[in-house]
Amino acid sequence: MIVQLHDATESQSPAYLEALGPLRPLIEDDSLTEIMVNGPGLVYVERGGRLEETGVRFGDAEELLAVIEAIVAAVGRRIDPQNPICDARLLDGSRVAASIPPVAVNGPLLTIRKFAKDPLRIEDLITLGTLDEPCAELLCAAVLARCNIIVSGGTGSGKTTLLNVLSGFIPSTDRIVTIEDAAELQLRQRHVCTLEARPARDGDDAVSIRDLVHHSLRMRPDRIVVGECRGGEALDMLQAMNTGHDGSLTTIHANSPRDCVSRLETLVLMGGVELPLRAIRQQIAGAIDVIVQLSRLRDGSRRVTSVTEVLRMEGDTITMQELVQFQARGVDEQGRIIGALEPVGVRPELLGTLAAMGLPLPSMFSASGRRL
């Protein structure tokens, strides 16, 4: 069974919902953030940062395969033994990763990252404890000052959510181009151009993230937002940031700010360019201003654990300074980690940019304590 629906407005149509089969109640459960199908007889979900097994079952592998085909076909993608893996999205925007035999040895696999119907705002992240108000002010100031920002973190740490929130600080007067593998960002500004990569299919060439970064430079962007930097597009993005496209944002998989820089070096080399490592580091130091590190802690919570400025090259090393750092202080009765973001005690170079632009200083660095 394949349902051909290409209009997101039809995401709640009876035919589409029926095609979801046993997954429908999970898709409609707003308390879930992730659905993981490990074959027809085993389905897990993430709720409140914790994994739990469900009683949801498929009749057999063929029924699960039919649901997977319906999901990917609804957004114009294809999955079959010749193309056994697919990254796509549900019509409501939820992220989907599907794999079938022969690569999925024990039967079809499906992972769905749930899409929030109402995009989280900075106030929501403060309430959830992802960050606090002073840190939110600092990040807002960095966006307004047109800093190039990387949101770094591991899988499931909340990078895309934070990227979406930071994008909300971009002034409505700016022209924004977003570039993603599967369109997930939900920017509230009107002047937004959304580009989505496309795999090769039916004789058509693939359109990669790197192709779209090149293309976006001809679209007169004020800001470029790349959903995730994970390949050769890293060099093109760095060059764009170094040539007048300030205020751009992206995410990257890394476990610390220093790992983030090393990861960028690796991604540039993956692009097939033959540049000395020092030249690559000069590109990074000249392009990136701020790294926001996210972590998923052992209690399942997602926290900003540091905000770091990228400064300059000194010899062959990129120098950075941490501005705020998460300090854990223990665990409460429910097993939740208690802690807070604390200023490290250094004065950001960003403050000079804010002063030159006539913007107020974040309260943690302002003697008057006034807020943005």
Secondary structure, 3 states (H helix, E strand, C coil): CCCCCCCHHHCCCHHHHHHCHHHHHHHCCCCEEEEEEECCCCEEEEECCEEEECCCCCCCHHHHHHHHHHHHHHCCCCCECCECEEEEECCCCCEEEEECCCCCCCCCEEEEECCCCCCCCHHHHHHHCCCCHHHHHHHHHHHHCCCCEEEEECCCCCHHHHHHHHHCCCCCCCCEEEEECCCCCCCCCCCEEEEECECCECCECCECHHHHHHHHCCCCCCEEEECCCCCCHHHHHHHHHHCCCCCCEEEEECCCHHHHHHHHHHHHHHCCCCCCHHHHHHHHHHHCCEEEEEEECCCCCEEEEEEEEEEEEECCEEEEEEEEEEEEEEECCCCCEEEEEEECCCCCCHHHHHHHCCCCCCHHHCCCCCCC
